[in-house]
């Protein structure tokens, strides 16, 4: 993986893990939530192949995906994506654990699932294959008995729908300010509409998918559109990794 823009300290050579950590690191001294969103899409805008993102991925994209998890306090994901992708707890190894320890982060970030109904399988890997209990962010009317029984920490962030600003505030109260949102398109669109996205990490795969696959954001629109500034461009094997930061306009 190499940097097209801005110029890398490594020149035209491959980027090290330390280089990538500088590129994708969160701002220092955060006093409130900072939300980065991670997505991969095809060159024609599809967000999935056969309804899964795996068909668009690449080792470079996977490397940044895992790095984003290493740098975060919490992984935020929509209930539909958690079910479709069969989410489990975050993983680590010796190198990744050492990175998190050096950054003063907890050994493993929790998964926080946004679900209006609380409908998650308590026997699924999100609950049974994890080192830390998941957070279930839901509404006051949701039936959460089963997920509580499975060990989840339940956060009630609304009555009829999940209030996303309130969700981020509740996570921040727990010290979870570095938020790594992994989608899906519905949650991303809602985050855009609420003007809560600080950074977008978008990998463009050199593939044409066609069909009726969803785009990376599908839901309410931003009014007016939020300006994002291009912050970096990385490339590897035809895959382009774009990073956009919240603009001033």
N, C-alpha and C positions, 0 to 999 in steps of 0.2 A: 504494500500500500504506500502511495506517495502523495504528497501535497501538490496540487496545481496552484492553489491560492489559499492563503498567503504563502510566500516562500517559506520553506521549512528550514530550521537550523541544520537539518541533515542534508540540505541541498536537494539534489534530485534523487537521493538514495531513499531506501525504504524507511518508513517511520517506525520508531521503537515504541514499546508500550509507554515509556515515559513521555515521548512526544505526543502520543494520543491522549494521555492523561491531561496534558496541558491544553490540548485542543478542546476536549470535552468536559473539563472540570467545571464545577459550579462556581459562581462568584464567591469570593471570601466575605465573611462577616454578615451572612444572611440574618435578617431579623424577622423575615416573613417567608412565606412559601415561594419557591422558584420551581416552575413546572417546565420540564422538557418532555417532548413527545417523540417517540421513536416509531418510524414506519418504514416499510419497504414497499415499492410499487414498481410495476412494469413500465416500460417506456411509453406505452399507450394508456397508462393510468390505472391499470387493474391492481387491486390490493391483495388478490389471492388467486391461486390456481386450485381448482376443485375445492374452493371454500377454505383453503388453508394458506397461510403466508409462507409456509416452508418451501413451496414450489418456486418462490421468487428469491430465496435467500442464497447466500454465497459465504465462503469463509471470512471475507473482509467484513461483510455486514454482520455476521455472527460475532466477530471479534469486537466490533463497536457495540453491539447489543449487550454482550457480556460485560464490557467495560462500563457501560451506562449503569448496569446493575451494581457494579462494584463501587461506583461513586455516589450512589444514592442512599437516602435514608429509608425510602419506601417505594415500592413498585405498585403503581395504580393501574387497574385494568377493569374494563366493563364486564358485567356478568356474562353476556353473550360470548365474548371472546374467551373468557375463562373456561366456559363450557365447551366451545368449539375446539379450542386448542388444548383441552385437557390439562389445564394448568396444575402445577404442583409447586411446592415451596422452592425458593431460590436455592441454588447450589453454590458451592465454593470449593476451592482447593488450597494448597499451601501458599501458592503465589498470590492468589486473589485474597486470601485471608490476611496475608502480610500487608497487602496494599490497603485494605480497609482498616487494619490496626494502625498503620502509619498515618492515615487520615483521621483517626479518632472516631471511626464509625463502629457501629455494632457489628459483631461477627457476620451476621446474615440479615439482610433487609426483609421485613415482612411484606407479604402480598396483601394489598388492600383492594377488595372487589366492590365495585359500585353496582348495586342491584336494587331496583325499586321494590321488587317483591320479596327479596331474600331467598329466591328459589335457587339453591345450590345443593349439590349432592353431598351430604355429610360423609358418605363412604368413599368419595372421590379423592384423588391424590392431593388436591389442595389442602385437605385436612389430614390425610393419612400418610403422606409422603413429604413431610416438611420438618425443619428443625425449629421453626418458630410458628406460633399460632397465626393464622390469617386474620385480617381485619375485614369485617363485612360492614360496608357503609350502605345504609338502607333507610327506609321510611318508618314512621311510627305505626303504620298499619300492616307492616310486613310480619309474617309468621317466622320468627327467628328461633323458635324452641330447638329445632333440630341442629342448626349450625352452632348454637350456644352449647348444646350437649356435646358436639364434636370438638369443642375447644376454641371456637372463634371468639374474638373480641368484637362485639357489635357496637357500631356507632350509628346513632339515629340522627340523620341530617336532613330532615324534612318530613312533611306529612303525606302529601300526595306524590311527590317526586323528590329525588335526591337533590338538595341544594348544594351545588358544587363550590361556591365560595365558602359556605359553612363547612363543607367537607375539608377543604384545605386548611381552614382555621382550626378545625378539630385535630387534624393531623399535626399542625404546627404546635398546638398545645402539648402534644406528646413528644415534641422535639423532632418531628419528622418534617423538616422544611425542604429538603432536597427531594423533589418528587419526580420520579421517572415513570411517565405514562406510556403504556404499551398498547393503547387503543381499547376497543376497536373503533371503527368509523363513527358509530353513534356517540360514543363518549367524547371522541375528538371534536366532533361538530359541536357538541354541547359546551365543551371547554372553549372553543373558538367564539361561540355566540356570547359566552359570559366574559370574554376577553381575559382569559386566565392563562394563555399559553405564552411562555417566555422564550422558549427555544423549540425548534423543530429539527430533528435529525432525520433526514429523508434519504434513503438509498434508492437510486433508480437502477433497476435491473435492465440489462440490454435484451429484453424479451418483449415480444408482441403477443398478447393473450387474447384480445377480442372478447366476444361473449358479452355477458351482462354482469360481470364482476363489479362490485362496489368500488367507489373511489375511497381515498384514505379518510375523508370526512363526509359523512352522510347524515344530514339532519338540519337543525336550524342554522340560518345564515348569520354572519356577523353584519351588523349595521352600525356604522359603515365598516367596510373591510379593514382589518388590522394590517398595518404596514410592518413587514419583517425585513431586516437587513441581512444580506448574504454575508456570513461570517467565515466560512471555509469551504473548500472544495477538495475532496480527496478522491483518488481513482485507484482501481485495482481490477485487472482482467476485464475491462469494459464496464464494470460497475462504478457508478458515480455516487459518492457520499456527500450530500449537501447538508450544510448546517446553517440555519437561519436564526437570528436573534431578534427579539422584539425591537422594532424601530421606534423612533421618537414621534412619528406622525400618526 
